[in-house]
Amino acid sequence: MSEGEKVFKDPVHGYIYVRDPVIWDLINTREMQRLRRIRQLGTTYFAYPGGDHSRFSHSLGVYEVIRQMIQAFDRNGYAWPHDYDRLVMVAGLLHDVGHAPFSHALERLMQRRHEWWSVAVIEDESTEVHQVLESVEAGFAKAVAAVIAKEFPSSLAVSLVSGQLDADRLDYLMRDSLATGVDYGKFDLARIIRVLQPVDGRLVVRQSALHTVEAYLLARYFMYWQVYFHPVSRAGEVLLRGILERARNLVLSGKPLVLPHPALLAFLRGEATLDQYLALDDTILYAAFAVWQRDEDVVLSDLCQRFLHRRLFKEIPWSARASEWMETLKARVAAYGYDPQYYCVVDETSTVYYDYYLGRDREPSHNEAIWLYDKRSGKLTEVSSVSLPIQAIAQEHRPLRRIYVPEEVWRDQEVEEIMRRDDEANG
């Protein structure tokens, strides 16, 4: 090891090595250190107590995966453009620097995705991140932002950070699986890195690695259903959104709220500047919830108490007949003294586990598909065309809907009867 090398001990990669002083300086910026105070998995810790790791550890992991990819290209003698080494490693490190508190849970409320904020952090001249990047050379910050925004001219560089087999997904599946204690997200990461190859401006996989890719995509599929879409995790997110929507409605109606941080007021009004946005993290919201649980507004107070003490809503499955009995359900919620707007919530989640939609009339772009590469013939084959398991999950885009209500409503005899009749009608 060189004298200037820095090493992090990591549960996924063993060690994370930092040899570039620019990477080290970025890690120590206030914007990166903020990620230590943001949970990677939002409210998933309600279901999996170990799932309380941070966005910071994941960001280091993405950097490390990209570093290992570049090393693997060299070992295998692949034609990788080394002018992009620092660019893609920095983009991997910073790809989540703009994440909101509780990760994805607040994006719907903010009406902007975290990638937008990440680009803003990188391009704003007042941030420490921007200043470090511009110390490399003028315009470097803009190039990093372009990679994260998928606007950089080289799709190959973009694909390492954002693609079907990008470093982001490779790290978070392994990290989240390890942290939550489940086996669903485990796959052969070392082999994935070994079989990736840059060919004609795109990242491809050796033909012989089909089953390794299948295992990776199935791991992604199972992690969504068993961890990310877990009903208890979603119940926590429903409460979180309800708290912030109620607080926002109160603020907009002119009611004074006790705010443990001044940035919260602009956040709730939807007027947060970048500096105010970056002032917020999970700890600030927890402090607000601890105060608001004693607020005179009974809805806000109750929702905060439920969140802090894990008194979550219960799940009622959605069905094709839900529109027929939803008003009755809301009436039962109201009969218990609850406002259906906050206590009878339809939660919908959806994703695709392999982003190439079968049956398109055009060839998928470089980053939309996973390509198998036959070295002898030079032929590229889109992976779902030769894999039945991947065909199955590539065609599954069904949204998952659930209804969440307080437990006493869930146990209500009239509600139980509604559910019984619904089950019978659905066969």
C-alpha positions in Angstrom: 0.0 0.0 0.0 1.2 3.5 -0.8 1.6 6.0 2.0 -1.4 8.0 0.7 -3.8 5.1 0.3 -6.9 5.2 2.5 -8.9 2.1 3.3 -12.4 1.6 4.6 -13.5 -1.8 6.0 -16.7 -2.7 4.4 -19.1 -5.7 5.0 -19.8 -6.1 1.2 -16.5 -5.6 -0.5 -14.1 -6.4 2.4 -12.0 -3.3 1.8 -12.7 -0.1 -0.1 -9.5 1.5 -1.4 -9.1 5.2 -2.1 -5.9 6.1 -3.9 -7.0 9.3 -5.6 -6.8 12.4 -3.4 -9.8 13.9 -5.3 -12.0 11.0 -4.2 -10.7 11.4 -0.6 -11.5 15.1 -0.6 -15.0 14.5 -2.0 -15.7 11.9 0.7 -14.9 14.5 3.4 -17.2 17.2 2.0 -20.1 18.2 4.1 -22.5 17.1 1.4 -21.1 13.6 1.3 -20.9 13.4 5.1 -24.6 14.3 5.3 -25.4 10.9 3.7 -24.3 9.2 6.9 -27.5 10.7 8.4 -29.8 9.3 5.7 -31.0 5.7 5.8 -30.4 3.7 2.6 -33.7 1.9 2.9 -36.0 4.5 4.4 -38.6 2.8 6.6 -37.6 -0.8 5.8 -36.1 -1.1 9.3 -39.7 -1.5 10.6 -39.7 -4.9 8.8 -36.0 -5.7 8.9 -34.3 -4.2 12.0 -30.8 -4.5 10.4 -31.8 -2.5 7.4 -30.8 0.9 8.9 -27.5 1.3 7.0 -26.7 4.7 5.4 -26.6 6.2 1.9 -22.9 7.0 2.7 -21.8 3.4 2.9 -23.7 2.6 -0.3 -22.1 5.5 -2.1 -18.6 4.3 -1.1 -19.7 0.8 -2.4 -20.7 2.1 -5.8 -17.3 3.9 -6.1 -15.6 0.6 -5.2 -17.5 -1.5 -7.7 -16.6 0.9 -10.5 -13.0 0.9 -9.4 -13.0 -2.9 -9.5 -14.6 -2.9 -12.9 -11.9 -0.7 -14.4 -9.2 -3.0 -12.8 -11.0 -6.0 -14.3 -11.0 -4.4 -17.8 -7.2 -3.9 -17.5 -6.6 -7.5 -16.3 -8.5 -8.9 -19.2 -6.9 -6.5 -21.8 -10.1 -4.8 -22.7 -10.1 -1.5 -24.5 -11.4 0.8 -21.8 -10.8 4.6 -22.2 -8.8 5.4 -19.1 -9.4 9.1 -19.6 -12.8 8.4 -18.0 -11.4 6.6 -14.9 -11.7 9.5 -12.5 -14.9 10.8 -14.1 -16.9 7.5 -13.6 -15.5 6.8 -10.1 -16.4 10.3 -9.0 -19.9 10.0 -10.6 -20.4 6.7 -8.8 -19.4 8.2 -5.5 -21.7 11.2 -5.9 -24.7 9.6 -7.7 -26.8 9.8 -4.5 -25.4 13.0 -2.9 -28.7 14.7 -3.4 -30.9 12.1 -1.7 -33.7 13.4 0.5 -34.2 12.2 4.1 -35.5 8.7 4.3 -34.3 8.1 0.8 -37.0 7.5 -1.8 -39.9 8.0 0.6 -40.0 11.8 0.3 -39.5 12.0 -3.5 -43.3 12.0 -4.1 -43.7 14.9 -1.7 -40.8 16.8 -3.1 -42.0 16.3 -6.7 -38.3 16.1 -7.7 -36.2 13.0 -7.9 -32.9 12.7 -6.1 -30.9 12.7 -9.3 -32.1 16.3 -9.9 -30.8 17.3 -6.5 -27.5 15.4 -7.0 -26.9 17.4 -10.2 -27.8 20.6 -8.3 -25.3 19.8 -5.6 -22.6 19.1 -8.1 -23.2 22.2 -10.2 -23.8 24.8 -7.5 -20.7 26.9 -6.9 -21.4 27.2 -3.2 -21.1 23.5 -2.4 -17.8 21.9 -1.2 -18.4 19.1 -3.7 -18.4 21.6 -6.6 -15.3 23.3 -5.3 -13.4 20.0 -5.1 -14.5 19.0 -8.6 -13.5 22.3 -10.2 -10.1 22.1 -8.5 -9.4 19.2 -10.9 -10.1 21.3 -13.9 -12.6 23.8 -15.1 -15.8 22.1 -16.3 -15.2 18.8 -14.4 -18.2 19.3 -12.3 -20.4 19.7 -15.4 -19.0 16.5 -16.8 -19.7 14.5 -13.6 -23.3 16.0 -13.5 -23.8 14.9 -17.2 -22.8 11.3 -16.4 -25.3 11.2 -13.5 -28.0 12.9 -15.6 -27.3 10.4 -18.4 -26.4 13.2 -20.8 -22.7 12.5 -21.1 -21.7 11.8 -24.8 -20.2 8.4 -23.9 -23.0 5.9 -23.2 -20.2 3.5 -22.1 -19.2 5.9 -19.2 -22.9 6.4 -18.3 -23.6 2.6 -18.2 -21.1 2.0 -15.4 -23.1 4.4 -13.2 -26.6 4.0 -14.6 -27.5 0.9 -16.7 -28.8 -2.6 -16.5 -25.6 -3.9 -14.8 -24.5 -0.7 -13.2 -22.4 -0.3 -10.1 -25.4 1.2 -8.2 -27.6 -1.9 -8.5 -24.7 -4.3 -8.0 -23.8 -2.7 -4.7 -27.3 -2.0 -3.3 -28.6 -5.5 -3.9 -25.7 -7.1 -2.1 -25.6 -4.5 0.6 -29.3 -4.4 1.3 -29.5 -8.2 1.3 -26.6 -8.4 3.8 -28.0 -5.7 6.1 -31.6 -7.1 6.2 -30.4 -10.6 6.8 -32.1 -12.1 3.7 -30.5 -14.3 1.1 -32.7 -13.1 -1.8 -30.3 -10.4 -3.1 -27.1 -12.5 -3.1 -25.4 -13.2 -6.4 -21.9 -13.7 -7.7 -20.7 -10.1 -7.7 -17.1 -11.0 -8.4 -18.0 -13.0 -11.5 -20.4 -10.3 -12.8 -17.5 -7.8 -12.6 -15.2 -10.4 -14.3 -17.5 -11.1 -17.2 -18.3 -7.4 -18.1 -16.6 -6.1 -21.2 -16.7 -2.8 -23.1 -17.4 -3.4 -26.7 -18.2 -0.8 -29.4 -19.2 1.8 -26.9 -21.5 -0.4 -24.8 -21.1 -2.6 -21.7 -21.7 -6.2 -22.6 -21.4 -9.7 -20.9 -19.6 -12.7 -22.1 -21.9 -15.3 -23.7 -20.9 -17.9 -21.2 -22.1 -15.8 -18.3 -25.9 -16.1 -19.1 -26.7 -18.0 -15.8 -24.8 -15.4 -13.8 -26.9 -12.7 -15.3 -30.1 -14.7 -14.6 -29.1 -15.1 -11.0 -28.5 -11.3 -10.7 -31.9 -10.4 -12.3 -33.7 -12.9 -10.2 -32.0 -11.5 -7.1 -33.3 -8.1 -8.0 -36.8 -9.5 -8.6 -36.9 -11.2 -5.2 -35.4 -8.3 -3.3 -38.2 -6.0 -4.5 -41.0 -8.4 -3.5 -39.5 -9.6 -0.2 -37.7 -6.4 1.0 -38.5 -3.2 -0.8 -42.2 -3.9 -1.2 -42.6 -5.6 2.1 -46.1 -4.6 3.5 -44.6 -3.5 6.9 -42.0 -1.3 5.2 -44.7 0.2 3.0 -46.9 0.8 6.1 -44.1 2.8 7.6 -43.8 4.9 4.4 -47.5 5.5 4.4 -47.3 7.0 7.9 -44.2 9.0 7.0 -46.0 10.5 4.0 -49.1 11.2 6.0 -47.2 13.1 8.7 -45.5 15.3 6.2 -48.6 15.9 4.1 -50.5 16.8 7.3 -47.7 19.1 8.4 -47.6 20.8 5.0 -51.4 21.3 5.0 -51.3 22.9 8.4 -48.4 25.2 7.4 -50.1 26.2 4.2 -53.4 26.9 6.1 -51.4 29.3 8.4 -51.2 27.2 11.5 -47.9 27.8 13.4 -45.9 24.6 13.9 -43.0 24.2 16.3 -40.1 23.5 13.9 -36.8 22.1 15.3 -35.0 23.4 12.2 -35.7 26.6 10.2 -35.3 24.8 6.9 -38.4 22.7 7.6 -40.7 25.6 7.0 -39.4 26.1 3.4 -39.4 22.4 2.9 -43.1 22.1 3.9 -44.0 25.0 1.8 -42.3 23.5 -1.2 -39.9 26.4 -1.5 -36.6 24.9 -0.2 -33.4 26.3 -1.7 -30.5 23.9 -2.2 -28.9 25.0 1.1 -32.2 24.5 3.0 -32.7 21.1 1.4 -29.2 19.9 2.3 -29.8 21.0 5.9 -32.4 18.3 6.3 -31.7 14.6 7.1 -33.3 11.8 9.0 -32.3 13.2 12.4 -34.0 16.5 11.7 -37.3 14.8 10.8 -37.1 12.5 13.8 -36.7 15.6 16.0 -39.7 17.2 14.3 -41.8 14.0 14.9 -40.8 14.0 18.5 -42.1 17.5 18.9 -45.2 17.1 16.8 -46.4 14.0 18.7 -47.5 16.5 21.4 -49.0 19.0 18.9 -52.6 20.1 19.5 -53.6 18.9 16.0 -54.8 15.4 16.8 -54.1 14.0 13.3 -50.5 15.1 13.3 -49.9 14.1 16.9 -51.4 10.6 16.4 -49.5 9.9 13.1 -46.2 10.9 14.7 -46.8 8.7 17.8 -47.6 5.8 15.5 -44.5 6.3 13.5 -42.1 6.8 16.5 -43.6 3.8 18.4 -44.2 1.5 15.4 -47.9 1.4 15.7 -48.3 0.9 12.0 -51.4 0.6 9.8 -52.6 -2.8 8.7 -52.8 -3.9 5.1 -55.9 -4.7 3.2 -55.2 -6.3 -0.3 -56.4 -4.4 -3.3 -58.8 -6.2 -5.7 -60.6 -5.5 -8.9 -63.7 -4.9 -6.9 -62.2 -2.4 -4.5 -64.0 0.6 -6.1 -67.3 -1.1 -5.1 -66.5 -1.2 -1.4 -64.0 1.7 -0.9 -66.6 4.2 0.2 -67.9 1.7 2.8 -64.4 1.2 4.1 -63.9 5.0 4.3 -67.2 5.2 6.2 -66.0 2.6 8.7 -62.7 4.6 9.1 -64.7 7.7 9.8 -66.9 5.9 12.3 -63.8 5.3 14.4 -63.1 9.0 14.4 -60.4 9.0 11.8 -60.0 11.3 8.7 -60.0 8.9 5.7 -57.6 11.2 3.9 -54.8 10.1 6.3 -56.2 6.9 7.7 -57.5 5.0 4.6 -54.5 5.2 2.2 -54.0 3.4 -1.1 -50.4 2.7 -1.5 -49.1 1.8 -5.0 -45.6 0.7 -6.0 -44.3 -0.6 -9.2 -41.0 -1.3 -10.9 -39.5 -3.4 -13.7 -36.9 -5.9 -12.9 -35.3 -5.8 -16.3 -36.0 -2.6 -18.1 -36.1 -3.9 -21.7 -39.7 -4.3 -22.6 -40.3 -7.3 -24.9 -42.2 -6.7 -28.1 -40.9 -3.2 -28.9 -40.8 -2.3 -32.5 -37.3 -0.9 -32.2 -33.9 -2.2 -31.1 -33.3 -1.3 -27.4 -30.6 1.3 -26.8 -27.2 0.5 -25.3 -28.4 0.9 -21.7 -31.9 -0.5 -22.0 -30.8 -4.1 -22.5 -28.2 -6.6 -21.3 -26.2 -7.9 -24.2 -24.4 -11.2 -24.4 -21.2 -11.1 -26.4 -19.9 -14.0 -28.5 -16.1 -13.3 -28.8 -15.7 -15.7 -31.8 -18.4 -14.2 -34.0 -18.6 -10.8 -32.5 -22.4 -11.2 -32.3 -24.5 -9.5 -29.7 -27.6 -11.1 -28.3 -30.2 -9.4 -26.1 -30.3 -11.6 -23.0 -34.1 -12.1 -22.7 -34.2 -13.6 -26.2 -32.3 -16.7 -24.9 -33.5 -16.9 -21.3 -36.9 -18.0 -20.2 -36.5 -16.8 -16.6 -35.6 -13.3 -17.8 -38.5 -13.3 -20.3 -40.8 -14.0 -17.5 -39.7 -11.1 -15.3 -39.2 -8.7 -18.2 -42.9 -8.9 -19.0 -44.0 -8.4 -15.4 -44.9 -4.7 -14.9 -47.9 -5.1 -12.7 -48.4 -2.3 -10.0 -48.8 -3.5 -6.5 -51.7 -1.8 -4.6 -52.5 -2.1 -1.0 -54.9 -0.2 1.3 -53.7 0.8 4.8 -56.0 1.5 7.7 -55.6 1.5 11.5 -55.6 -1.9 13.2 -59.0 -1.5 14.9 -60.6 -0.7 11.5 -58.8 -3.7 10.0 -60.3 -5.9 12.7 -63.8 -4.4 12.4 -66.4 -7.0 11.8 -68.1 -5.1 9.0 -64.7 -4.7 7.2 -63.9 -8.4 7.7 -67.3 -9.2 6.1 -66.4 -6.9 3.1 -63.2 -8.7 2.7 -64.8 -12.2 3.0 -67.4 -11.3 0.2 -64.6 -9.9 -1.9 -62.6 -13.1 -1.6 -65.6 -15.2 -2.5 -66.3 -13.0 -5.6 -62.8 -13.3 -6.7 -62.9 -17.0 -6.5 
